[in-house]
Amino acid sequence: MSQLLAILQAKLRMSCHTVASVRTESKLKIGFISLAALILWIGAFVVFMESFHWLLRFGSDFGGAARGIGNIIMTRLLGVFALTVFFMLIFSNVLVSFSTIYRSREVTYLIQAPMSFQTFFVARFAECVTFSSWALAYLGSPLLFAYGITNRAPWGFYVAPVAFFIPFVTLPAVFGATITLVLARIFPRLRLRLMVLLAVLAVLSVFFFGREYFSAARFADDTILPALLDVSIQTQSPYLPSYWATRGILAAATGDYAESAFNWMLLTANALMALWVVSMLARWLFYPGWSSLAGSDRNRVKPLGKGILGRVDRLLKVLPNPTRALVIKDIKLFWRDPTQWSQFVIFFGIMAIYIANLRNTSRYYEQEFWRSWIASLNIGACTLILATLTSRFVFPLISLEGRRFWILGLAPLTLRHLVLQKFFLSIATTSLFTVGIAILSAVMLKLDPIYFALSVYSVLITNFGLAGLAVGLGALYPSFQQDNPARIVSGMGGTLNLILSIAYITFIVGAQAFALQWRVLNLFASDQAFYTALATVVVFITMLSAFCVVVPLRLGLKNLQDMEL
């Protein structure tokens, strides 16, 4: 048995044991997560089906030569989706490959094994591809099923996505791993100020490009169809891997299996060639990069009170110990992990594009009906941002205490103190960004005072509810064996937290949209009735948020107190 095959077989056994360990979990939790995942898949399928049917009806309304415009738009949108997913997978693989290839505990032992760095890299690369791409199979399958059923595609169409999946996700993983190898070799030699400057320049570049490229004025009113076709034509380049995958799958939908097979072979050949090139590159770049990172870790020792983190220590002197010590420790762990703050920077770079484009509004925004809908959707956008933050950065906080968690039992603090520290740290951190985004977006949308107050209050109270869910469920389902936050979030507890967070936001936004739309439609008998309904909504979201804080925190605290450490 080859060395590569032995490593892959060991990983497969570990994965099977992880799946088998689900039997030890609560049947209620497993059933709830499975049911929620099924409902989400079916809901996505229904939305895509209705969207495709609407596009076909939209094209038929033009008549004559333009009758097939619905199919053209549908095909172009699939191309845009494939290209967007391709670039998202590159970003995802940069982050995943860094933590898997350089920061995993197994790396220290594997590089001492009698095997080449090329073999080591390919083995870790396979894990990166699996970990970064499984969500695409889950979220992309309802889209392709809906497309096939809408267009009455033959059976071969449903086989094509399965065949194209592995080579399609391999190419962005190769690009992401290549970027990681180069950055790991270069960045340890750069000064911190230069690294920060490069990061700021990258975010500003994305901001200005996205503001111009995705400007709402470009897609406003009567210009939306020409603009959409103009933008989507750029995704039809024969040099793009996303185009090969899209063209091959769509060819299978029309029964042209020769064309589909040609594009599959083209995509597969390029994926294999790219994998070979990056594996050869890893022979020369991996070990020097790993050694530089390990050496720089040992050299990052500064006197107490010096450096950026030392200044944070002085700023937080108002907090009593041991709370201040725990807060500083969490900040240091976040700052010293590039996979954490890099995601944070990329995430808010994208949000900057969203805020910038709020100035470009359609003429339909002048109508009260659309203003109320936009106000509700803006609340939904801000709270979904918050849910992303808490799920990715707050939920793993308890688990990141790691196998040294027992030391906290010897410290002069209680577990209740620890849980509340994570809870209030989450609120203080996330509210600083999300409430600011809510105020800024409300000002730029020129919302009425009642919409403005409702938006800001909703985002503020949701900070408490989502922090309670993330910290409580993180304590209820900790994973002290994992040191990778991305893997902690991908577990059963992280999945449950994400589902409950989305359900919580749905109730928050739905209740407000219901009251606002009734007002627009003049279904309230008087203004007094509207204000009574609005007060009821405010009380409802406040009580729901209190429930999401108290219950998860109590359950999580009880679980920690009952654990044997």
C-alpha atoms as one frame of an Amber mdcrd trajectory, in Angstrom:
protein
   0.000   0.000   0.000   1.371   3.421  -0.960   1.945   6.122   1.629  -0.733
   8.357   0.121  -3.284   5.565   0.074  -2.493   4.675   3.690  -3.097   8.250
   4.846  -6.328   8.553   2.865  -7.568   5.229   4.213  -6.828   6.338   7.786
  -8.741   9.584   7.179 -11.650   7.617   5.749 -11.775   5.416   8.838 -11.685
   8.473  11.090 -14.551  10.002   9.123 -16.579   6.798   9.403 -15.977   6.710
  13.167 -17.069  10.348  13.427 -20.294   9.553  11.579 -20.837   6.469  13.738
 -20.363   8.555  16.902 -23.557  10.412  16.011 -25.387   7.501  17.612 -24.201
   8.747  20.990 -25.782  12.149  20.406 -29.269  13.095  21.493 -31.858  11.608
  19.148 -33.923  14.762  19.495 -30.988  16.909  18.333 -30.192  14.597  15.412
 -33.834  14.476  14.372 -34.244  18.229  14.622 -31.106  18.965  12.579 -32.008
  16.358   9.955 -35.547  17.682   9.641 -34.349  21.274   9.442 -31.776  20.370
   6.766 -34.457  18.562   4.756 -36.879  21.493   5.052 -34.133  23.914   3.985
 -33.297  21.752   0.943 -36.951  21.444  -0.066 -37.503  25.169   0.466 -34.523
  26.007  -1.760 -35.800  23.575  -4.390 -39.273  25.168  -4.403 -37.791  28.690
  -4.657 -35.583  27.682  -7.591 -38.465  25.909  -9.321 -40.707  28.952  -9.043
 -37.877  31.244 -10.194 -37.188  29.145 -13.294 -40.888  28.954 -14.141 -41.123
  32.728 -13.777 -38.158  33.205 -16.124 -39.810  31.005 -18.735 -43.050  32.952
 -18.432 -41.077  36.199 -18.550 -39.510  35.169 -21.844 -42.805  34.053 -23.343
 -44.327  37.488 -22.649 -42.047  39.031 -25.270 -43.324  36.748 -28.046 -41.809
  36.188 -31.487 -38.036  36.019 -31.757 -37.587  36.944 -28.099 -39.571  33.967
 -26.891 -36.425  32.153 -25.788 -35.091  35.055 -23.740 -36.124  33.255 -20.556
 -33.838  30.332 -21.436 -31.016  32.739 -22.263 -31.329  34.510 -18.914 -31.568
  31.172 -17.117 -28.393  29.913 -18.801 -26.529  33.148 -18.097 -27.573  33.100
 -14.446 -26.242  29.560 -14.081 -22.953  30.806 -15.533 -22.845  33.696 -13.058
 -23.631  31.272 -10.224 -20.839  28.882 -11.286 -18.265  31.687 -11.561 -19.305
  33.155  -8.192 -19.025  29.756  -6.522 -15.621  29.260  -8.162 -14.199  32.441
  -6.625 -15.853  31.756  -3.275 -14.210  28.325  -3.220 -10.824  29.948  -3.853
 -11.258  32.201  -0.789 -12.560  29.288   1.253  -9.648  27.057   0.296  -7.082
  29.728   1.160  -8.407  29.746   4.715  -8.999  26.021   5.003  -5.669  25.009
   3.486  -3.725  27.275   5.847  -5.284  25.705   8.937  -5.108  22.156   7.497
  -1.647  22.189   5.912   0.206  24.424   8.382  -1.691  24.720  11.675  -3.105
  21.246  12.295  -1.570  19.203  15.121  -1.033  16.287  12.757   1.410  18.272
  10.613   4.202  18.079  13.203   4.039  14.282  13.170   3.407  13.764   9.459
   6.395  15.786   8.277   8.624  13.455  10.306   7.211  10.396   8.542   9.274
   8.712   5.793   7.420  10.305   2.885   7.982  13.165   0.496   6.478  16.609
   0.993   4.641  16.078  -2.291   2.833  13.036  -0.872   2.104  14.898   2.352
   0.662  17.838   0.437  -1.642  15.714  -1.748  -2.977  13.902   1.334  -3.750
  17.165   3.113  -5.082  18.658  -0.099  -7.706  15.913  -0.351  -8.883  16.831
   3.136  -9.054  20.519   2.164 -11.206  19.767  -0.880 -13.603  17.639   1.142
 -13.906  20.117   3.968 -14.359  23.236   1.815 -16.723  21.831  -0.830 -19.306
  19.666   0.911 -21.695  22.607   1.339 -21.699  23.202  -2.432 -23.115  19.722
  -3.011 -25.882  20.383  -0.503 -26.812  23.888  -1.676 -26.204  23.364  -5.389
 -28.206  20.157  -5.789 -31.672  21.784  -5.422 -30.716  24.377  -8.051 -29.709
  21.768 -10.623 -32.641  19.477  -9.848 -35.021  22.393 -10.287 -33.393  23.336
 -13.595 -33.611  19.778 -14.900 -37.265  19.356 -13.973 -38.215  22.781 -15.353
 -36.569  22.042 -18.709 -37.592  18.358 -18.759 -33.996  17.240 -19.088 -33.136
  13.582 -19.838 -31.734  11.252 -17.188 -28.162  11.926 -18.304 -28.430  15.485
 -17.054 -28.723  14.310 -13.431 -25.529  12.271 -13.802 -23.535  15.177 -15.269
 -23.356  17.336 -12.079 -21.986  14.351 -10.142 -19.294  13.796 -12.774 -18.348
  17.475 -12.991 -18.338  18.083  -9.242 -14.901  16.706  -8.275 -12.863  18.319
 -11.093 -14.787  21.576 -10.655 -14.033  21.887  -6.927 -10.447  20.697  -7.415
  -9.363  23.676  -9.535 -10.295  26.436  -7.035  -8.784  24.291  -4.283  -5.526
  24.210  -6.266  -5.567  27.994  -6.668  -6.335  28.456  -2.978  -3.563  26.070
  -1.914  -1.087  27.807  -4.249  -1.918  31.197  -2.734  -1.491  29.712   0.742
   1.917  28.193  -0.081   3.190  31.488  -1.477   1.806  33.626   1.353   3.154
  31.275   4.023   6.587  31.587   2.436   6.500  35.388   2.085   4.492  36.750
   5.020   6.783  35.634   7.900   9.443  37.863   6.324   7.202  40.924   6.142
   6.760  43.495   8.854   3.364  43.780  10.510   2.757  47.306   9.193   3.380
  46.202   5.609   1.018  43.244   6.043  -1.726  45.521   7.374  -1.142  47.970
   4.502  -1.452  45.187   1.917  -4.658  43.939   3.554  -6.166  47.438   3.543
  -5.229  47.944  -0.126  -6.802  44.609  -1.031 -10.061  45.468   0.761 -10.180
  48.926  -0.837  -9.597  47.422  -4.280 -12.469  44.994  -3.813 -14.635  47.819
  -2.464 -14.127  50.198  -5.393 -14.350  47.441  -7.985 -17.545  46.061  -6.483
 -19.067  49.508  -6.088 -18.609  50.214  -9.791 -19.248  46.730 -11.130 -22.320
  45.952  -9.057 -23.679  49.485  -8.874 -27.427  49.497  -8.372 -27.742  52.300
 -10.908 -26.391  49.906 -13.491 -29.236  47.501 -12.762 -31.974  50.062 -12.219
 -35.437  49.952 -13.727 -35.527  49.746 -17.550 -31.794  49.064 -17.918 -31.757
  45.892 -15.855 -32.138  43.397 -18.718 -29.410  44.875 -20.993 -27.115  45.345
 -17.997 -27.700  41.775 -16.833 -26.894  40.384 -20.277 -23.848  42.651 -20.563
 -22.432  41.526 -17.218 -23.266  37.835 -17.679 -21.632  37.633 -21.124 -18.288
  37.895 -19.356 -18.960  34.567 -17.641 -19.162  32.848 -21.051 -15.429  33.024
 -21.753 -14.031  29.674 -23.025 -10.986  30.210 -20.772 -12.993  29.959 -17.537
 -13.283  26.575 -15.753 -16.756  27.610 -14.578 -17.767  27.946 -18.239 -16.543
  24.423 -19.018 -18.600  23.004 -16.141 -21.708  25.029 -16.996 -21.487  24.263
 -20.712 -20.988  20.556 -20.054 -23.934  20.275 -17.665 -26.234  22.303 -19.931
 -25.173  20.177 -22.918 -26.285  17.089 -20.989 -29.647  18.811 -20.397 -30.204
  18.952 -24.173 -28.980  15.387 -24.760 -25.687  16.454 -26.378 -23.545  13.964
 -24.455 -20.549  14.304 -26.801 -20.253  18.001 -25.987 -20.768  17.243 -22.292
 -18.047  14.570 -22.320 -15.610  16.916 -24.101 -16.075  19.644 -21.469 -15.733
  17.084 -18.668 -12.444  15.813 -20.098 -11.239  19.402 -20.576 -12.071  20.295
 -16.964 -10.629  17.057 -15.570  -7.388  17.336 -17.540  -6.806  20.889 -16.327
  -7.644  19.921 -12.740  -5.150  17.023 -12.778  -2.479  19.157 -14.409  -2.994
  21.970 -11.902  -2.859  19.492  -9.011   0.429  18.058 -10.289   1.948  21.537
 -10.671   0.970  22.675  -7.183   2.176  19.380  -5.652   5.560  19.945  -7.293
   5.494  23.522  -5.996   4.807  22.193  -2.501   8.049  20.208  -2.619   9.973
  23.490  -2.628   7.725  25.876  -0.697   5.960  23.909   2.042   8.771  23.097
   4.460  10.518  26.513   4.332   7.122  28.179   4.876   6.211  25.867   7.745
   9.610  26.349   9.353   9.364  30.155   9.046   5.889  30.156  10.612   7.032
  27.930  13.466  10.091  30.104  14.061   8.110  33.331  13.964   5.709  31.940
  16.571   8.582  31.546  19.004   9.907  35.027  18.291   6.630  36.882  18.922
   7.391  37.416  22.594   7.126  41.036  23.702   7.387  42.604  27.144   4.152
  43.098  29.016   2.411  46.285  27.942   4.306  46.596  24.640   2.940  46.257
  21.112  -0.657  46.430  19.901  -1.899  43.753  22.290  -0.124  45.468  25.156
  -2.024  48.659  24.425  -5.272  46.681  24.487  -4.265  45.459  27.930  -3.956
  49.051  29.143  -7.262  50.061  27.550  -9.121  47.311  29.388  -7.863  48.193
  32.850 -11.386  49.315  33.716 -12.448  45.659  33.758 -11.887  43.712  36.977
  -9.842  40.547  37.033 -10.240  37.718  36.112 -12.652  39.067  33.461  -9.963
  41.305  31.989  -7.507  38.406  31.720 -10.066  36.245  29.892 -10.986  39.044
  27.483  -7.352  39.749  26.657  -6.697  36.039  26.123  -9.602  35.763  23.653
  -8.416  38.866  21.780  -4.886  37.483  21.550  -6.114  34.124  20.252  -8.131
  35.909  17.588  -5.290  38.232  16.571  -2.684  35.467  16.359  -4.801  33.252
  14.104  -4.705  34.528  10.495  -7.600  32.254   9.514  -9.763  34.197  11.958
  -9.013  37.842  11.230  -8.585  37.281   7.482 -12.170  36.010   7.263 -13.227
  38.991   9.340 -11.538  41.423   6.932 -12.952  39.745   3.810 -16.407  39.610
   5.331 -16.550  43.320   6.112 -15.019  44.181   2.755 -18.068  42.589   1.152
 -20.368  44.419   3.554 -18.718  47.702   2.572 -19.910  47.077  -0.987 -23.448
  46.536   0.314 -23.399  49.810   2.260 -21.911  51.746  -0.656 -24.650  50.648
  -3.046 -27.473  51.716  -0.752 -27.188  55.217  -2.209 -28.268  53.938  -5.612
 -31.985  53.315  -5.234 -34.667  52.643  -7.816 -37.557  54.966  -8.509 -39.796
  52.304  -6.979 -38.236  53.121  -3.611 -40.369  56.265  -3.512 -43.482  54.104
  -3.045 -44.460  53.363   0.546 -45.046  49.679  -0.203 -41.435  49.153  -1.299
 -40.005  51.389   1.417 -41.541  49.202   4.111 -40.289  46.050   2.399 -36.779
  47.463   2.027 -36.778  48.492   5.692 -37.695  44.928   6.697 -35.143  43.395
   4.335 -32.470  45.741   5.674 -33.203  44.457   9.185 -32.913  40.935   7.826
 -29.574  41.726   6.167 -28.119  43.262   9.337 -29.278  40.398  11.559 -28.000
  37.786   9.101 -24.637  39.526   9.267 -24.826  39.208  13.021 -25.809  35.519
  12.813 -22.777  34.890  10.608 -20.500  36.605  13.109 -21.833  34.747  16.139
 -21.882  31.366  14.376 -18.337  31.700  13.051 -16.548  33.562  15.849 -18.621
  33.285  19.061 -19.840  29.685  19.011 -16.278  28.194  19.116 -15.127  30.352
  22.063 -15.848  27.733  24.742 -14.393  24.898  22.652 -11.212  26.881  21.915
 -10.334  26.666  25.599  -9.255  23.206  24.448  -7.851  20.402  26.482  -6.554
  22.982  28.959 -10.122  23.678  30.036  -9.483  21.884  33.326  -7.032  24.667
  34.253  -9.962  27.067  34.454 -11.361  24.849  37.194  -8.309  25.700  39.277
  -8.530  29.433  38.548 -10.295  31.839  40.946 -13.484  32.014  38.868 -16.634
  29.997  38.397 -17.935  28.410  35.213 -20.858  30.828  35.377 -18.364  33.696
  35.305 -16.656  32.149  32.266 -19.900  31.711  30.300 -21.085  35.246  31.089
 -17.687  36.635  30.060 -18.029  35.014  26.626 -21.603  36.274  26.380 -20.862
  39.923  27.157 -17.657  39.884  25.088 -19.762  38.768  22.130 -22.295  41.547
  22.646 -19.625  44.225  23.090 -17.796  43.109  19.947 -20.627  42.347  17.522
 -22.862  45.276  18.494 -20.014  47.660  17.730 -20.218  46.598  14.068 -23.822
  45.536  13.505 -25.537  48.439  15.266 -23.235  50.791  13.381 -24.171  49.094
  10.098 -27.868  49.329  11.017 -27.623  53.073  11.755 -25.543  53.795   8.647
 -27.807  51.785   6.328 -30.947  53.392   7.815 -29.482  56.877   7.287 -28.453
  56.101   3.709 -31.907  54.654   2.964 -33.500  57.769   4.512 -35.913  55.696
   6.545 -38.820  57.284   8.355 -38.290  57.773  12.114 -40.465  54.797  13.034
 -38.611  52.518  10.578 -35.274  53.905  11.767 -36.012  53.239  15.450 -37.401
  49.779  14.721 -34.336  48.826  12.650 -31.799  49.928  15.244 -33.710  48.382
  18.162 -34.168  45.078  16.330 -30.466  44.770  15.546 -29.523  45.791  19.102
 -31.823  43.256  20.785 -30.810  40.556  18.305 -27.215  40.949  19.497 -28.352
  39.573  22.855 -30.447  36.742  21.398 -27.841  35.476  18.940 -25.028  35.808
  21.498 -27.100  33.770  23.958 -27.686  31.060  21.358 -24.040  30.915  20.265
 -22.490  30.904  23.729 -25.158  28.651  25.260 -25.047  26.039  22.510 -21.256
  26.312  22.391 -21.199  25.341  26.070 -23.881  22.686  25.580 -22.023  20.997
  22.695 -18.324  21.784  23.204 -15.578  20.154  21.148 -12.427  20.411  23.245
 -10.473  18.048  20.983 -10.596  20.463  18.034  -8.334  23.486  17.699  -9.663
  24.590  14.312 -12.639  26.992  14.671 -13.944  26.103  11.194 -14.240  22.433
  12.141 -15.898  23.295  15.443 -18.536  25.330  13.614 -19.125  22.511  11.108
 -20.054  20.029  13.842 -23.507  19.059  15.055 -23.630  21.831  17.631 -22.557
  24.493  15.138 -25.145  23.302  12.634 -27.862  23.419  15.292 -26.787  26.926
  16.290 -26.955  28.155  12.685 -30.403  26.649  12.115 -31.824  28.101  15.338
 -30.244  31.487  14.563 -31.909  31.573  11.140 -35.249  30.548  12.675 -34.895
  33.267  15.329 -34.165  35.912  12.674 -37.107  34.709  10.603 -39.479  35.329
  13.512 -37.915  38.742  14.227 -38.108  39.995  10.633 -41.430  38.302   9.856
 -43.240  39.893  12.800 -42.044  43.372  11.838 -42.769  42.941   8.126 -46.287
  41.741   8.979 -47.070  44.870  11.019 -45.502  47.275   8.499 -47.242  45.741
   5.494 -50.628  45.832   7.210 -50.092  49.537   7.711 -49.187  50.089   4.053
 -52.253  48.142   2.923 -54.488  50.194   5.270 -55.710  47.085   7.083 -55.565
  48.725  10.501 -58.748  50.457  11.645 -56.794  53.458  12.950 -53.313  54.711
  13.715 -53.860  53.699  17.318 -54.392  50.095  16.220 -51.143  50.189  14.237
 -49.137  51.512  17.178 -50.698  48.873  19.420 -49.689  46.151  16.934 -46.202
  47.642  16.665 -45.845  47.678  20.449 -46.942  44.037  20.492 -44.263  43.221
  17.938 -41.601  44.982  20.023 -42.680  43.090  23.156 -42.680  39.823  21.178
 -39.153  40.212  19.829 -37.941  41.311  23.273 -39.452  38.252  24.986 -38.181
  35.938  22.233 -34.683  37.385  22.603 -34.835  36.949  26.385 -35.828  33.309
  25.881 -32.903  32.789  23.472 -30.566  34.217  26.102 -31.773  32.545  29.292
 -32.556  29.001  28.141 -29.383  28.213  26.112 -27.086  29.813  28.708 -28.649
  27.803  31.539 -28.475  24.545  29.575 -24.888  25.199  28.520 -23.789  26.139
  32.032 -25.420  23.024  33.485 -23.636  20.866  30.907 -20.235  22.345  31.792
 -20.866  21.906  35.516 -21.807  18.249  35.009 -18.751  17.455  32.865 -15.814
  15.521  34.306 -12.671  17.459  33.392
